[in-house]
């Protein structure tokens, strides 16, 4: 019984350390990456807002952006309302089609 009672605090400390390692640290990394991404928004970037709108940044400010959703339609968006910065999708190069086999002349027999 004495051994079990003395190992309980050690078990709780290990469990707390495991919790921090598995949940807190990855969340901090995600938050840091999101902050860096928001600070890298620049004019000409295509963004997706948390509301699902896609547009191009035409002007930046400290806490808000001006985003063009359609030609002539510019809206103000809070920086924290940006879900992600969209990168232009690279179009895959068309695969080369194999040449059809050369026709062989039919046997005259």
One Martini backbone bead per residue (centre of mass of N, CA, C, O) as a GRO file, in nm:
protein
  109
    1UNK     BB    1   0.054   0.064  -0.019
    2UNK     BB    2   0.293   0.262  -0.009
    3UNK     BB    3   0.370   0.242  -0.309
    4UNK     BB    4   0.099   0.344  -0.430
    5UNK     BB    5   0.096   0.625  -0.285
    6UNK     BB    6   0.378   0.729  -0.409
    7UNK     BB    7   0.292   0.694  -0.730
    8UNK     BB    8   0.056   0.892  -0.782
    9UNK     BB    9   0.200   1.167  -0.830
   10UNK     BB   10   0.374   1.066  -1.062
   11UNK     BB   11   0.142   0.992  -1.251
   12UNK     BB   12   0.022   1.281  -1.271
   13UNK     BB   13   0.272   1.417  -1.391
   14UNK     BB   14   0.289   1.242  -1.645
   15UNK     BB   15   0.002   1.306  -1.746
   16UNK     BB   16   0.044   1.611  -1.772
   17UNK     BB   17   0.281   1.599  -1.972
   18UNK     BB   18   0.126   1.450  -2.193
   19UNK     BB   19  -0.091   1.661  -2.237
   20UNK     BB   20   0.096   1.890  -2.324
   21UNK     BB   21   0.233   1.739  -2.561
   22UNK     BB   22  -0.045   1.662  -2.724
   23UNK     BB   23  -0.215   1.956  -2.702
   24UNK     BB   24  -0.066   2.231  -2.655
   25UNK     BB   25   0.174   2.245  -2.858
   26UNK     BB   26   0.019   2.207  -3.130
   27UNK     BB   27  -0.164   2.456  -3.089
   28UNK     BB   28   0.062   2.669  -3.087
   29UNK     BB   29   0.166   2.609  -3.371
   30UNK     BB   30  -0.094   2.679  -3.522
   31UNK     BB   31  -0.116   2.973  -3.421
   32UNK     BB   32   0.154   3.069  -3.534
   33UNK     BB   33   0.095   3.002  -3.832
   34UNK     BB   34  -0.156   3.185  -3.857
   35UNK     BB   35  -0.016   3.452  -3.787
   36UNK     BB   36   0.191   3.445  -4.017
   37UNK     BB   37  -0.012   3.433  -4.248
   38UNK     BB   38  -0.154   3.707  -4.185
   39UNK     BB   39   0.115   3.879  -4.213
   40UNK     BB   40   0.151   3.775  -4.535
   41UNK     BB   41  -0.053   3.956  -4.642
   42UNK     BB   42  -0.096   4.079  -4.976
   43UNK     BB   43  -0.107   4.231  -5.251
   44UNK     BB   44  -0.270   3.983  -5.464
   45UNK     BB   45  -0.391   3.795  -5.277
   46UNK     BB   46  -0.561   3.498  -5.237
   47UNK     BB   47  -0.864   3.454  -5.048
   48UNK     BB   48  -1.025   3.298  -4.762
   49UNK     BB   49  -1.296   3.319  -4.581
   50UNK     BB   50  -1.495   3.219  -4.317
   51UNK     BB   51  -1.757   3.276  -4.515
   52UNK     BB   52  -1.649   3.180  -4.826
   53UNK     BB   53  -1.491   3.403  -4.955
   54UNK     BB   54  -1.343   3.497  -5.267
   55UNK     BB   55  -1.036   3.696  -5.306
   56UNK     BB   56  -0.859   4.003  -5.371
   57UNK     BB   57  -0.609   4.191  -5.260
   58UNK     BB   58  -0.590   4.566  -5.265
   59UNK     BB   59  -0.567   4.628  -4.944
   60UNK     BB   60  -0.381   4.720  -4.650
   61UNK     BB   61  -0.389   4.688  -4.294
   62UNK     BB   62  -0.375   4.631  -3.968
   63UNK     BB   63  -0.700   4.500  -3.934
   64UNK     BB   64  -0.753   4.530  -4.252
   65UNK     BB   65  -0.908   4.452  -4.567
   66UNK     BB   66  -0.920   4.482  -4.920
   67UNK     BB   67  -1.162   4.304  -5.120
   68UNK     BB   68  -1.197   4.152  -5.434
   69UNK     BB   69  -1.470   3.964  -5.564
   70UNK     BB   70  -1.534   4.155  -5.804
   71UNK     BB   71  -1.561   4.356  -6.046
   72UNK     BB   72  -1.605   4.645  -5.840
   73UNK     BB   73  -1.599   4.457  -5.565
   74UNK     BB   74  -1.539   4.602  -5.249
   75UNK     BB   75  -1.428   4.478  -4.931
   76UNK     BB   76  -1.423   4.460  -4.587
   77UNK     BB   77  -1.174   4.278  -4.389
   78UNK     BB   78  -1.083   4.110  -4.135
   79UNK     BB   79  -0.803   3.947  -4.062
   80UNK     BB   80  -0.950   3.725  -3.880
   81UNK     BB   81  -1.136   3.643  -4.149
   82UNK     BB   82  -0.902   3.473  -4.248
   83UNK     BB   83  -0.848   3.145  -4.337
   84UNK     BB   84  -0.684   3.165  -4.623
   85UNK     BB   85  -0.425   3.127  -4.854
   86UNK     BB   86  -0.427   3.113  -5.187
   87UNK     BB   87  -0.291   2.906  -5.425
   88UNK     BB   88  -0.192   2.849  -5.721
   89UNK     BB   89  -0.272   2.617  -5.935
   90UNK     BB   90  -0.108   2.371  -6.080
   91UNK     BB   91  -0.088   2.274  -6.390
   92UNK     BB   92  -0.088   1.994  -6.540
   93UNK     BB   93   0.081   1.826  -6.751
   94UNK     BB   94   0.032   1.684  -7.030
   95UNK     BB   95   0.019   1.383  -7.135
   96UNK     BB   96   0.173   1.180  -7.336
   97UNK     BB   97   0.074   1.039  -7.617
   98UNK     BB   98   0.072   0.763  -7.767
   99UNK     BB   99   0.157   0.634  -8.047
  100UNK     BB  100   0.033   0.487  -8.294
  101UNK     BB  101   0.056   0.217  -8.453
  102UNK     BB  102   0.181   0.104  -8.721
  103UNK     BB  103   0.078   0.011  -9.017
  104UNK     BB  104   0.038  -0.296  -9.163
  105UNK     BB  105   0.056  -0.472  -9.421
  106UNK     BB  106  -0.116  -0.685  -9.585
  107UNK     BB  107  -0.138  -0.994  -9.685
  108UNK     BB  108  -0.147  -1.115 -10.019
  109UNK     BB  109  -0.250  -1.429  -9.963
   0.00000   0.00000   0.00000
